[in-house]
Amino acid sequence: MRSPRRTGSPPGEPRRIAYLYLLPGFLVYAAFLLYPLLRSVQLSFYDWDGLTLGRWIGFANYREIVSDEGLRAAFGHALVLIVFFAVVPVCVGLVLASILNRAKVRGLPFFRTVVFLPQVVAMVVVAVAWRRVYAPDGSLNALLGALGLDSLQRGWLGDYALALPAVGFVGTWFETGLVTVLLLAGMSRISGDLYEAARLDGAGPVREFFAVTLPSVRGEIAVASTLTVIAALRTFDLVYVTTGGGPGTSTSVPSYEVYHRAFELGRVGSAAAVGVTLTVVILAISLLINWIGDREAAS
């Protein structure tokens, strides 16, 4: 007696098909990201100038990151930029998005486009424009002079104390629009019934914000924080165009140190160690932000 014909796919066939679809993308990912990353890890254990034969030195390049005052300062500057690129834009974006969402401003799509506009401009273009703004004869000093505040005029990017905050302010201007748009999208999905229930309980605008709005956009805050923190830690073009790491080393950051050591000092191994360390720091902070966001959402 002939056995009935089986219908449907064999066990495991859908999984194999999925792997076949994912394989080309994974190969591209491995060729352009995983391999260079692993190669950088390998080079970080060598003293190599990029031309002659490298010499194995173990963890000496990583020990230099801890012992070298300039490299420690560069990572410290990156942490300062996190405040300007991430903390301030998230706080300002929360306030702006909450006001715009509550007020139901007319022409909101146009406003979203305007505040998001810096994101579509290349950072090099942004840096060139702001370098001109901060110049001794630039528009910022001209504005201060017109207001009678001549004593505040200075070469902003040449001031040891103010150069890093000046660069950080550009990051705040650049990232605030992105954060505001992300938070506006999250707030638009909040049910009006939640606000109505809060008002029936006697909640005012501030209490509504902390009781309804803020908990409802934790996911968007986590995404915005992750994107802006990564932008702060890997910023290179902004620093390179505006200050070149100066004056002195007051605005040097890890990504600039990678370029400086590899292409100007010929210390490719040291540059690779800085790059690997920066990658680990970015990954650790991103995982921490997402862990905190998931934990808050679960609670």
KEDO-872516 format. One record per residue: residue in three letters; x, y, z of N, C-alpha, C, O, CB in turn. Coordinates in steps of 0.2 Angstrom, whole numbers, plus 5000, padded with zeros to 4 digits. Glycine has a CB too. Layout:
N
ALAXYZXYZXYZXYZXYZ ...
This chain:
299
MET500449945000500050005000500450065000500950075004499550005006 ARG500350114995500850174995500650225000500050235002500750204988 SER501150245003501050295009500850365006501050385000501750305013 PRO500450395010500250465007500750515006501250515010499650495012 ARG500750555001501250605000501250665005500650685007501150634993 ARG501750675007501850725012501750795009502050805004502550725016 THR501450845012501350915010501750955015501850945021500650935010 GLY501951015012502251065016503051055016503251015012502051055024 SER503351105019504051105018504351055023504151045029504351175020 PRO504951035022505350985027505551025033505551085033505950955023 PRO505550995038505751025045506451065044506951035041505850975050 GLY506451125046507051165045507151205039507551245038507651125047 GLU506651185034506751225027506651295028507051335025506251195023 PRO506151325032506051395032506651425035506851485033505451415036 ARG507051395040507651425043508151425038508551475038507851385049 ARG508251375034508851375029508651425024509151465022508851305026 ILE508051435022507951495017508051565020508351605017507151485015 ALA507851565026508051635030508751645030509051705029507751635037 TYR509151595031509951605032510151625025510651665024510251535034 LEU509851595019510151605013509951685011510351715008509751565008 TYR509451705013509251775012509751825016509951875014508551795014 LEU509951805022510351845026511051845025511451885026510251825034 LEU511251785021511951775020512351835016512851855018512051715016 PRO512051855011512351915007512451975011512952005011511951935001 GLY511951995015512052055020512552045025512952085027511352065023 PHE512551975028513051965033513751965030514251995033512951895036 LEU513851945024514551945020514752015019515352035021514551905014 VAL514352065017514452135016514652165023515152195024513952175013 TYR514252145028514352165035515052145038515452185041513852145040 ALA515252085037515852055039516452085035516952095038515851975038 ALA516352095029516952125025517052195026517652215026516752115017 PHE516552235028516652305029516652325036516752385037516152345025 LEU516452285041516452305048516852255052517252275056515752315050 LEU516652195052516952145056517652135055518152135059516552075056 TYR517852125048518552115047519052175049519552165052518652105039 PRO518752235047519252295049519252305056519752325059518952365046 LEU518752285060518752295067519252245070519652255074518052275070 LEU519252175068519652125070520452145068520852135072519452055067 ARG520452175062521152195060521452245064522052255066521152215053 SER520952295066521152345071521452325078521952345080520652405072 VAL521052275080521252235086521952205086522352215090520752185088 GLN522052175080522752145079523252195079523752195082522752105072 LEU523152255075523652305074523752335081524352365082523452355069 SER523252335086523352375092523952345096524152375101522752375096 PHE524152285095524652245099525352255096525752225098524452175099 TYR525352305091526052305087526252385088525852425088525952285080 ASP526852395087527152455086527352455079527852435076527852465090 TRP526952495075526952495068526852565065526352605067526452445064 ASP527252585060527152655057526752655051526752705047527852685056 GLY526552595049526152585043526552575036526252565031525752655042 LEU527252575037527652565031528152505032528152455028528052625030 THR528452505038528952455039528652395043528052395044529552485043 LEU529052345044528852285048528652305055529052335059529352235048 GLY528052285057527852295064528152255069528452205068527052285064 ARG528152285075528452245081527952235086527652275089529152285084 TRP527952165088527452155094527652185100528152175103527352075094 ILE527152215103527252245110526752235115526752265120527352325109 GLY526252185113525752165118525252225120525052255115526052145124 PHE525152235126524652285128524952355130524652395133524352255135 ALA525552365127525952425128525452485126525452535129526652425125 ASN525152475120524752535117524152545122523952605123524552515110 TYR523852495125523352505129523552535136523152575139522952445130 ARG524152515138524352545144524552615143524452655148525052505147 GLU524752635137524852705136524252755136524252805139525152715129 ILE523652725135523052755135522852775142522652835144522452715132 VAL523052735147522952745154523452795157523352835161522952685158 SER524152785154524652825158524752895154525052945157525252785157 ASP524552895148524752965144524153015146523553005145524752945137 GLU524453075148523953125151523553155145522953165146524353175154 GLY523853155139523553185133522953145131522353165129523953195128 LEU523053075131522553025129521953025134521353025133522852955128 ARG522153025141521653035146521253095145520653095146521953025153 ALA521553145144521153215143520753205137520153235137521653275142 ALA520953175131520553165125519853125127519353145125520853135120 PHE519953075131519353035133518853085138518253075138519452975136 GLY519253125142518853165146518453215142517853235144519353195151 HIS518753245137518453295133517853265129517253295128518853325127 ALA517853195127517353165124516753155129516153165127517553095122 LEU516853145135516353145141516053205142515453215143516653115147 VAL516453265141516153325141515653345136515153375136516653385142 LEU515853315130515453325124514753285124514253305121515853305117 ILE514753235128514153195129513653245132513053235131514253135134 VAL513853285137513353335140513053375135512453385135513753375145 PHE513453405130513253445125512853415119512353435117513753485122 PHE513053355117512753315112512153275114511653265110513253275109 ALA512153255120511553205122511153235128510553235127511953145125 VAL511453255134511053275139510653335138510053335139511553285146 VAL510953385136510653455135510153445129509553465130511153505133 PRO510253415123509753405118509153365120508553385119510053375112 VAL509253315124508653275127508253315132507653315131508953205131 CYS508553355136508153395141507753445137507153455138508653425146 VAL508153485132507853535128507253505124506753535123508353575124 GLY507453445121506953415116506353395120505753395117507253355113 LEU506453375126505853355130505353415131504753405130506053325137 VAL505653465133505253525134504953555128504353565128505653585137 LEU505353555122505053585116504453535113503953555111505553585111 ALA504653475113504153425111503453425115502953415112504453355111 SER503553425122502953425126502553495125501953485124503153425133 ILE502853545124502553615123502153605116501553625115502953675123 LEU502553585111502253585104501653535104501153545100502753565099 ASN501753475107501253425107500653445111500053435109501453355110 ARG500753485116500153505120499753565117499153565117500353525127 ALA500153605114499853665111499553655104499153695102500353725110 LYS499753595101499453585095499553635090499153665087498653565095 VAL500253655089500453705084500253695077500253635075501153715085 ARG499953745074499753735067500453735063500953765064499353795064 GLY500453695057500953685053501553645056502153655055501253755051 LEU501353595061501853555064502253515059502853515061501453515069 PRO502053485054502453455049503053505047503653475046502053425044 PHE502853565045503353615043503853625048504453625047503053675041 PHE503653635054504153645060504553585061505153595062503753655067 ARG504353525061504753465061505253465056505853445057504353405061 THR505153485050505553485044506153535046506753525045505253505038 VAL505953595048506453645050506953625055507553635054506053715052 VAL506653595061507153585066507553525065508053515067506653565073 PHE507253475060507653425058508153435052508653395051507253365055 LEU508153495050508553515044509353505045509653485041508453585042 PRO509553525051510353515052510553445051511153435049510453535059 GLN510153395052510353325051510453305044510853265043509753285054 VAL510153345039510253325032510853365029511053365023509653345028 VAL511153415033511753445031512353415034512453395039511753525034 ALA512853405029513553375031513853405037513853475037513953365025 MET514153375042514453405047515053445046515153495049514653345052 VAL515353435040515953475038515653545036515953595038516253445032 VAL515053545033514753605031514553645037514653705038514153595026 VAL514253615042514053645048514653665052514653725055513753585053 ALA515253635052515853655055516153715052516353765056516353595055 VAL516153715046516353775042515953835044516253895045516453765034 ALA515353825044514853885045514953915052515053975053514153865044 TRP515053865057515053885064515753915065515853955070514953825069 ARG516253895062516953915063516953995061517254035064517453885058 ARG516554005055516454075053516054115059516254175060516154085047 VAL515554085062515254125067515654135073515554195076514654075069 TYR516154095075516554105080517154145079517554155084516754035083 ALA517254165073517854195071517954265075517454295076517954205063 PRO518554295076518554355079518154415076517954455079519354375079 ASP518154405069517754455065517054425063516754445058518054485059 GLY516854375066516254335065515654365067515654415070516254265067 SER515054335066514354365067514254365075513854405077513854325064 LEU514554315079514454315086514754375089514354415093514754255089 ASN515354395088515654455090515354515088515254565091516454455089 ALA515154515081514754575079514154585083513954645084514654565071 LEU513754525084513154535088513254565095512954605098512754465089 LEU513854535098513954565105514154635105513954675109514554525108 GLY514554655099514654725099514054775098514054825100515154735093 ALA513554745094512954785093512554795099512254845100512554755087 LEU512654745104512254745110512654785115512454795121512154675112 GLY513254815114513654845118514054805123514254825129513254895122 LEU514154735121514454695126515154675123515354625122514054625126 ASP515554735121516154725118516654685123517154655120516454795117 SER516554685129517054655134516954575133517454545135516854675141 LEU516454555130516354485130516654455123516654395122515654465130 GLN516854505118517054475112517754445113518154465117517154535107 ARG517854395109518554355109518554305104518054295100518554315116 GLY519154275103519154225098518954155101519354125104519954215095 TRP518354145100518054085104518454025103518553985108517354075102 LEU518654005097518953935096519653945098520053885098518853915089 GLY519953995100520654005102520754015109521254015112520954065098 ASP520154015113520154015120520253945123519853905122519554055123 TYR520753935127520853875130520253855135520053795135521453875135 ALA519953895138519353875142518753875139518253835141519253935148 LEU518653905133517953915130517953875123517353865121517753985129 ALA518453845121518453815114518053755115517653735110519253795112 LEU518153705120517753645120517053665121516653625118518053605126 PRO516853705126516053725126515853755119515253735118515953765131 ALA516253785116516053815109515853765104515353765101516553865107 VAL516353715104516253655100515653615102515253595098516853605100 GLY515553605109514953565111514353605110513853565109515053565119 PHE514253665110513653705108513453695101512853685100513753785109 VAL513953685096513753665090513353595090512953585086514353665085 GLY513653555094513353485094512653495097512153455095513753435099 THR512553535102511853545105511353565099510853545099511853595111 TRP511653615096511153645090511053595085510453585082511553705087 PHE511553555083511453495078510953445080510553415076512153475076 GLU511053425087510653365089509953375092509553335092511053325094 THR509853445094509153455097508553445092508053415094509153525099 GLY508653455086508153445081507953375080507353355080508253475074 LEU508453335080508353255079507953235086507453195085509053225079 VAL508253255091507853225098507153255098506753215100508253255104 THR507053315096506353345097505853305092505353295094506353415095 VAL506153295086505653255081505553185084504953165083506053255074 LEU506053155086505953085089505453085095504953045095506653055092 LEU505553135099505053135105504353155103503853135106505353185110 LEU504353205098503653225096503253165093502653155094503753275090 ALA503653115089503353055086503053015092502552985091503853025082 GLY503453005097503252965103502652995106502152955108503752955108 MET502653065107502153095111501453095107500953095110502253165113 SER501553095100500953095096500553025097499953025095501053105089 ARG500852975099500552905100500252895107499852845108500952855099 ILE500252945111500052945118499252955118499053005115500352995123 SER498852905121498152915121497952975125498152985130497852855124 GLY497453015122497153065125496753055132496653095136496753105121 ASP496552985132496252965138496652965144496452985150495952895137 LEU497352955143497752965149497853035152497853045158498452935147 TYR497853085147497853155149497253165153497253205158498053195144 GLU496653145150496053165153495953135160495653165164495453135148 ALA496153075161496153045167496553075172496453085178496352965167 ALA497153105170497653145174497253205176497353225182498253155171 ARG496953235172496653305173496053295178495953335183496353335167 LEU495653235177495153225182495453215189495053225194494753155180 ASP496053185190496353175196496653245199496953245204496853125196 GLY496553295195496853365197497553375195497853425198496753365205 ALA497753345190498453355188498553415184498053425179498753295184 GLY499053455185499153515181499653495175499853435174499453575185 PRO499853545171500353525166500953495168501253445164500453595162 VAL501253515173501953485175501853415178502253375176502253535181 ARG501253405182501153335184500953295178501153235178500653335189 GLU500653315173500453275167501053255164501153195162499953315163 PHE501553305164502153285160502553225164502753185160502653345160 PHE502653235170502953175174502553115175502853065175503253205181 ALA501953115175501553065176501353025170501252965170500953075180 VAL501253065164500953035158501453035153501652985150500353065156 THR501753095151502153105145502853065146503053025142502253175144 LEU503153085151503853055152503852975152504252955149504153085159 PRO503452945156503452875156503252845149503452785147502952845161 SER502852875145502652855139503152855133503152825128502052885136 VAL503652905134504152905129504852885131505352905129504252985127 ARG504852835136505552815138505852775132506552785132505452765144 GLY505552745128505852705122506152755118506752745116505352665119 GLU505852815116506152865112506652905115507152915112505552915110 ILE506652905122507252945125507852895125508352925124507052955133 ALA507752835126508352785125508652785118509252785118508052715127 VAL508152785113508452785106508852855105509352855102507852785101 ALA508552915107508852975106509452985110509953005107508353035108 SER509552955116510152955120510652915117511252935117509952935127 THR510452855114510952815111511252845105511852845104510652745109 LEU510852875101511152905095511552965096512052975093510552925090 THR511353005101511753065102512353055106512853085105511353115106 VAL512353005111512952985114513452955109514052975109512852935120 ILE513252915104513752885099514052945095514652945094513352835095 ALA513552995093513853055089514353095093514853115090513253095088 ALA514253095100514753135104515353105104515953135104514453145111 LEU515353035105516052995106516352995100517052985100515852935109 ARG516052985094516452975088516553035084516753035078516052925084 THR516353095086516453155082517153175081517553175085516153215086 PHE517253185074517953195072517953255067518353305068518253135068 ASP517453255062517453315057517353375060517653425058516953295052 LEU516953385065516753445069517453475072517553535071516253435074 VAL517753435076518353455079518953465074519253515075518653395084 TYR518953425069519553435064519453505060519953535059519553375059 VAL518853515058518753575054518753645059519053695057518053575051 THR518453635065518453705069519053715073519253775072517853695074 THR519353665076519953685080520553645079521053665081519753675087 GLY520453585075521053545074521353515081521953505081521553585070 GLY520953505086521153485092521353535097521553525103521653435091 GLY521453595094521753655098521253695102520653685101522253695094 PRO521453755105522153765105522553725110522253695115522253845108 GLY523153705108523553655112523153585111523153565105523553665119 THR522953555116522553495115521853505119521653455121522953435118 SER521653565120521053575124520453545121519953545124521053645125 THR520453535114519853505111519953435108519553415104519553555106 SER520553405109520653345106520153295109520053295115521353325108 VAL519953245105519453195107519753125104520253125100518753205104 PRO519553065106519853005104519852995097520352975094519452945107 SER519253015093519253005086519753045082520053025077518553015083 TYR519953105085520453145082521153125084521553125079520353225085 GLU521253095089521853065091522053005087522552985085521853035099 VAL521452965085521552905080521952935073522352905071520952875078 TYR521652985071521853015065522553045066523053035062521353075062 HIS522653085071523253115073523853065073524353075071523253165079 ARG523753015077524252965078524452925072524952905071524052925084 ALA523852905068523952865062524252895056524752875053523352835060 PHE524052965055524252995049524753055050525053075045523653015045 GLU524853075056525253135057525853105061526453135059524953185061 LEU525853065066526353035069526652975067527152955069526153035077 GLY526252935063526452875060526452815065526852775065527152875057 ARG526052825070525952775076525252735075524852745078526052805083 VAL525252695070524652655068524452615074523852605075524752615061 GLY524852575077524752535082524352565088523852545091525352495085 SER524652625090524352665095523652695093523252695097524852725097 ALA523652715087522952735084522452685084521852695086523052765077 ALA522652625083522152565083521952555090521352535091522552505080 ALA522452555095522252545102521752595104521252575108522852545106 VAL521852655102521352715104520652695101520152705104521652785102 GLY520652675094520052665091519652605094519052605095520152645084 VAL520052555096519752495099519452515106518852495107520252435100 THR519852555110519552575116518952615115518452605119520152615120 LEU518952665111518352705109517752665107517152675110518552755104 THR517852605103517352565101517052525108516452525108517552515096 VAL517452505112517252475118516852515122516352505125517852445122 VAL517052585123516752635127516052645124515552645128517152695128 ILE515952655118515352665114514852615115514252625117515452685107 LEU515152545115514652495115514452485123513852475124515052425113 ALA514852495127514752495134514152545136513652525140515352495139 ILE514252605134513752655136513152645132512552655136514052725134 SER513152625126512552605123512152555126511552555127512652585115 LEU512452495128512152445132511852465138511352445140512652385133 LEU512252515142511952535148511352575147510852565151512552575151 ILE511352625142510752665141510152615139509652625142510852705135 ASN510252565135509752525133509452475139508852465140509952475127 TRP509952455143509752415149509352465154508852435157510452395153 ILE509552525155509152565159508452575156507952575160509552635160 GLY508452585150507752605146507352535147506752545148507852615139 ASP507652475146507252415146506952405154506452385155507652355144 ARG507452425158507252415165506652455167506252435171507852425170 GLU506752525165506252575167505552555164505052555167506452645165 ALA505552525157504952505154504652445157504052445158505152495147 ALA505052395160504752345163504452355170503952325172505352285164 SER504752405173504452425180503852475179503552495183505052465184 
